[in-house]
Amino acid sequence: MGFKEGASGALTRHALFNGISCSCFAARDYSSFCDKQPIGRQFFRQFCETRLESKRCIEFLDAVVSPPDKEVGGGGGEWSAAHLPEVPADTVRQCKERLEQSPCKELFNECTKVVHEYLSGGPFTDYQGSMYFSRFLQWKWLERQPVTKYTFRHYRVLGKGGFGEVCACQVRATGKMYACKKLEKKRIKKRKGEAMALNEKQILEKVNSRFVVSLAYAYETKDALCLVLTLMNGGDLKFHIYNMGNPGFDEERAVFYAAEICCGLEDLHRERIVYRDLKPENILLDDHGHIRISDLGLAVQIPEGESIRGRVGTVGYMAPEIINNESYSFSPDWWALGCLVYEMIQGQSPFRKRKEKVKREEVDRRVRDDVENYSEKFSEDASSICKMLLTKNPKERLGCKGEGASEIKQHRIFRTINFKRLEANMLDPSFVPDPRAVYCKDVLDIEQFSTVKGVNLDPTDDDFYSKFVTGSVTIPWQNEVPVDVSRESECCLQVAALNSRNNVSQTARKNVKQKVRRKHGCEEIKTKEKAKMLEIL
């Protein structure tokens, strides 16, 4: 099926955009360009479809990296490792032996590694000289355009953070809804919060997990630094625990949330990030009832083989080792998970009653010395996992004995949870938020920030702002923009045919040159022009 002449012409003209090159990339990384980046992965696959050897590799990868609910067949069906000359015979033999002993997807890991090594060699080199790679670079050019407040439509205030308000916003070009977390520049400077703000932004950039809020854009206005994050319309767990009928959840619902939180912490710990602020108000629900961890302002990355100290967190959720100023790595997160599971079931935290007026020192004493009480709301399994997570000695705590999240996933309370399906977003929550309901405070009930006085912004702050304001984040942006794979493939073929006949019009090149305007001392792509570009793409 071909395109209409007008659409084809527009696509071709844009595909022939002049001046796109790979010079803006520090390194041409196969893993990033061809596997992790969604658009890059699509174009590399299209290129591989044009070559028999590469096509076999792609079909093999599709066969062995199958959805969790499909059984792995003998060697991945028709396209087994035995059909690939790139995979050594010894690797194939070992794979077959493991297949007979214990069939599972993991047994193809070695074969998959070999196939990726092959693709990262000659095929990747040839890909970089193809029209498919040129087309990918054009998308990268669009991805790297400046982001400003005019990129978005701004809507109602959803809440407030430590440095400013959080409001709903919408990308004008795509219609995608997000939450915009505004960090007031003067408030940051007054509280000396530059390091904390930059740390949160940089950690959000590193994490790509469906159980942790994603950072899509980072930009600035005259008065604020802005983080554009995943919009979670379902409210936070604190609201649901205490404002939706009797306090607490039934065990099935609590276990589902605990399983997803465990997966989120596992993804953070895999990047050697300890969260340190797990509590109900930081766990948000999306439209479908799934949760994400939010507010990573206290998170920190721990170097391999090291531990840290520091009293940070929220009173009542801090682990004994934090209170005692002992060194730790990831153990405080598993303690806090125990506090959260307890609170979801009981309807109050284990060491402090709801709205109880008690000094911080007393709460700390309870955390160090007291044993939590379990009511009839707790089943044997529920009380068991809470006790194991709330063990005072971190060396004896569940999740801290060397296997991390795997230890917790094996607890019998999760016997009904298929974690492979959960991680693939194939399990349905028992509670789905009502799309007509508002699971947050009324706008009039959200306290306003007072005006910051006695603080002046000056050029010395620009270095911090430049580190913060980096525009679009690659993977969320590429997941957001609409890419028609069949149209892109036909476009590349059309352009290749035109180039081979040397009929490329210089006029067509000029028609799609970059249009910029100067505003506030930096180049910006006009919002309407960017929307038009996306329509063409």
RAGISUL-V613097 format. One record per pair of residues at least 4 apart in sequence whose C-alpha atoms are under 8 Angstrom apart, sorted by the first residue. I is the first residue (numbers start at 1). J is the second residue. Records with the same first field share a line. If there is no record, write none. Layout:
I: J, J
//
This chain:
3: 7, 8
4: 8
5: 9
6: 10
7: 11, 536
8: 12, 491
9: 13
10: 14, 536
11: 15, 491, 536, 537
12: 16, 491, 494, 495
13: 17, 508, 509, 511, 512
14: 509, 512, 536, 537
15: 135, 138, 491, 492, 495
16: 495, 508, 509
17: 138, 509, 512, 513
18: 509, 513
20: 134, 137, 138, 141
21: 134, 137
22: 137
28: 33
29: 33
30: 34, 35, 120, 124
31: 35, 36, 120
32: 36, 37
33: 37, 40, 41
34: 40, 41, 42, 43, 44
35: 40, 41
36: 40, 41, 475
37: 41, 474, 475, 478
38: 42, 475, 478, 479
39: 43, 136, 139, 478, 479, 483
40: 44, 136
41: 45
42: 46, 485
43: 47, 132, 133, 135, 136
44: 48, 127, 132, 133
45: 49, 58
46: 50, 132, 489
47: 51, 127, 130, 132
48: 52, 54, 55, 58, 123
49: 54, 55
50: 55
51: 55
52: 56
53: 57
54: 58, 119, 123
55: 59
56: 60, 79, 84
57: 61, 84, 115, 119
58: 62
59: 63, 79
60: 64, 76, 79, 80, 81
61: 65, 112
62: 66
63: 76, 77, 79
64: 72, 75, 76, 105, 108
65: 105
66: 70, 72
67: 424
68: 420, 421, 424
69: 421
72: 76, 103, 104, 105
73: 77
74: 80, 96, 99
75: 79, 80, 81, 82, 95, 96, 99
76: 80, 81
79: 83
80: 84
81: 87, 92, 111
82: 87, 89, 92
86: 114, 115, 118
87: 91, 92, 111, 114, 115
88: 92
89: 93
90: 94
91: 95, 110, 111
92: 96, 111
93: 97
94: 98
95: 99, 107, 108, 111
96: 100
97: 101
98: 102, 103, 107
99: 103, 104, 107
103: 107
105: 109
108: 112
109: 113
110: 114
111: 115
112: 116
113: 117
114: 118
115: 119
116: 120
117: 121
118: 122, 123
119: 123, 124
120: 124, 125
121: 125
122: 126
123: 127
124: 128
125: 129
126: 130
127: 132, 133
128: 133, 134
129: 133, 134
130: 134
131: 135, 492, 495, 496
132: 136, 492
133: 137
134: 138
135: 139, 492
136: 140
137: 141
138: 142
139: 143
140: 144
141: 145
142: 530
143: 472, 474, 477, 478
144: 471, 472
145: 471, 524, 525
146: 471, 523, 524, 525
147: 151, 217, 218, 219, 471, 472, 524
148: 152, 219, 220, 221
149: 219, 220, 221
150: 527
151: 171, 172, 173, 527
152: 169, 170, 171, 172
153: 169, 170, 171, 172
154: 167, 168, 169, 170
155: 167, 168, 169
156: 167, 168, 443
157: 165, 166, 167, 168, 443
158: 165, 166, 167, 168, 440, 441, 443
159: 165, 166, 167, 440, 441, 443, 446
160: 164, 165, 166, 446
161: 165, 166, 181
162: 183
163: 182, 183, 184, 187, 188
164: 181, 182, 183, 184, 449
165: 181, 182, 183
166: 179, 180, 181, 182
167: 179, 180, 181
168: 177, 178, 179, 180, 231
169: 177, 178, 179, 180
170: 175, 176, 177, 178
171: 175, 176, 177, 178
172: 176, 527, 531
173: 527, 528, 530, 531, 534
174: 480, 481, 482, 531, 534
176: 480
177: 231
178: 228, 229, 230, 231
179: 228, 229, 230, 231, 232
180: 226, 227, 228, 229
181: 226, 227, 228, 229
182: 224, 225, 226, 227
183: 187, 188, 224, 225, 226
184: 188, 223, 224, 225
185: 189, 223, 224, 225, 457
186: 190, 223, 452, 455, 456, 457
187: 191, 452
188: 192, 193, 194, 197
189: 193, 194, 455
190: 452, 455
193: 197
194: 198, 464
195: 199
196: 200, 297, 298
197: 201, 297
198: 202, 467, 468
199: 203, 297, 299, 300
200: 204, 295, 296, 297, 298, 299
201: 205, 215, 227, 468
202: 206
203: 207, 296, 299, 300, 301
204: 213, 214, 215, 296
205: 214, 215, 473
206: 271
207: 212, 214, 267, 268, 271
208: 212, 214
209: 213, 214, 264, 267
210: 214, 264, 292
211: 260, 261, 263, 264, 291, 292, 293
212: 264, 292, 293, 294
213: 229, 230, 292, 293, 294
214: 229, 230, 476
215: 227, 228, 229, 230, 473, 476
216: 227, 228, 229, 230, 472, 473, 474, 476, 477
217: 227, 228, 229, 470, 471, 472, 473
218: 225, 226, 227, 228, 468, 469, 470, 471, 472, 473
219: 225, 226, 227, 468, 469, 470, 471
220: 224, 225, 226, 465, 469
221: 225, 226
225: 465, 468, 469
231: 286
232: 284, 285, 286, 287
233: 285, 286, 287, 438, 439
234: 284, 285, 286, 287, 289, 433, 438, 439
235: 239, 240, 284, 285, 286, 438, 439, 440
236: 240, 280, 281, 282, 283, 284, 285, 439
237: 241, 280, 281, 282, 283, 284, 285
238: 242, 243, 280, 281
239: 243, 244, 281, 439, 440
240: 244, 248
241: 246, 247, 248, 249, 344, 347
242: 246, 247, 248, 347
243: 247
246: 347
247: 346, 347, 348
248: 343, 344, 345, 346, 347, 348
249: 253, 254, 344, 345, 346, 347
250: 254, 345
251: 255, 345, 378, 382
252: 256, 430
253: 257, 429, 430, 431
254: 258, 341, 344, 345
255: 259, 341, 413, 414
256: 260, 417, 429
257: 261, 290, 291
258: 262, 337, 341
259: 263, 409, 414, 417, 419
260: 264, 290, 291, 292, 422
261: 265, 291, 292, 293, 337
262: 266, 337, 405, 408, 409
263: 267, 405, 423
264: 268, 292, 293
265: 269, 275, 333, 405
266: 270, 404, 405
267: 271
268: 272, 273, 274, 275
269: 273, 274, 330
271: 301
272: 301, 302, 303, 304
273: 299, 300, 301, 302, 330
274: 299, 300, 301, 302, 329, 330, 333
275: 296, 298, 299, 300, 333
276: 298, 299, 312, 313, 318, 332, 333
277: 282, 296, 298, 299, 312, 313, 314, 317, 333, 336
278: 282, 283, 317, 333, 336, 337, 340
279: 283, 314, 317, 336, 340
280: 340
282: 293, 294, 295
283: 291, 292, 293, 294
284: 291, 292, 293, 294
285: 289, 290, 291, 292
286: 290, 291, 292, 433
287: 432, 433, 435
288: 429, 432, 433
289: 429, 430, 431, 432, 433
290: 429
298: 312, 313
302: 306, 307, 308, 329
303: 307
306: 329
307: 327, 328, 329
308: 327, 328, 329
309: 322, 325, 326, 327, 328
310: 322, 325, 327
311: 322, 323, 325
312: 318, 322
313: 317, 318
314: 318
315: 360, 363, 364
316: 349, 350, 351, 352, 363, 364, 367
317: 335, 336, 339
318: 322, 323, 332, 335, 336
319: 323, 331, 332, 335, 336, 367, 392
320: 324, 364, 367, 368, 392, 393
321: 325, 326, 327, 328, 332, 394
322: 326, 327, 328, 332
323: 364
328: 332
330: 334, 400
331: 335, 394, 397, 399, 400
332: 336
333: 337
334: 338, 389, 397, 398, 399, 400
335: 339, 389, 390, 391, 397
336: 340
337: 341, 389
338: 342, 385, 386, 387, 388, 389, 390
339: 343, 349, 350, 386, 390
340: 344, 349
341: 345, 386
342: 346, 347, 348, 349, 350, 386
343: 347, 348, 349, 350
344: 348
345: 377, 378
346: 375, 377, 378
348: 352, 353, 354
349: 353, 354
350: 372, 373
351: 363, 366, 367, 372
352: 356, 363
358: 362, 363
359: 363
360: 364
361: 365
362: 366
363: 367
364: 368
365: 369, 370
366: 370, 371
368: 392
374: 378, 383
378: 382, 383
379: 383
380: 384
381: 385, 412, 413
382: 386, 413
383: 387
384: 388
385: 389, 411, 413
386: 390
387: 391
388: 397, 398
389: 397, 398, 399
390: 397
391: 396, 397, 398
392: 397
393: 397
394: 400
395: 400, 401
396: 400, 401
397: 401
398: 407, 408
399: 403, 404, 405, 406, 407, 408
400: 404
403: 407
404: 408
405: 409
406: 410
407: 411
409: 414, 419
410: 414, 415
411: 415
417: 422
418: 422
419: 423
420: 424
421: 425, 426, 427
422: 426, 427
433: 437
441: 445, 446
442: 446
457: 461
458: 462
461: 465
462: 466
463: 467
464: 468
465: 469
466: 470
472: 477
473: 477
474: 478
475: 479
476: 480
477: 481
481: 534
482: 534
483: 488, 537
484: 488
485: 489
486: 490
487: 491
488: 492, 537
489: 493
490: 494
491: 495
492: 496
493: 497
494: 498
495: 499
496: 500
497: 501
498: 502, 503, 504
499: 503, 504
504: 508
505: 509
506: 510
507: 511
508: 512
509: 513
515: 525, 526, 529
516: 523, 524, 525, 526
517: 523, 524, 525, 526
518: 522, 523, 524
519: 523, 524
525: 529, 530
526: 530
527: 531
528: 532
529: 533
530: 534
531: 535
532: 536
533: 537
//
